């Protein structure tokens, strides 16, 4: 029911402002996401999460499933896999190259924290 209600409210808003959905979507900023996986032993996962939390305590927005680092217009999520000895690194930026650079930087950081 929530989805149907939201669709109705969206339709109402579009009519009230006399714009089409395609116009609204075209005005949205463009964002790019890059992701990779970094191997990590089961023994090091907790240590890596603790060190990341400490290192980015001033920029961390949420720590529900992993460590999300807020960089203003960009962000990085370091997410430990629950079933495999790896971390998922997701980075979002306003350009594909920016997202890849962030992804590589934080993948290297996660790798270095295991030593």
Secondary structure, 3 states (H helix, E strand, C coil): CHHHHHHHHHHHHHHHHCCCHHHHHHHCCCCEEEEEEEECCHHHHHHHHHHHHHHCCCCEEECCCCEEEECCCCEEEEEECCCCCEEEEEEEECCHHHHHHHHHHHHHHHHHCCC
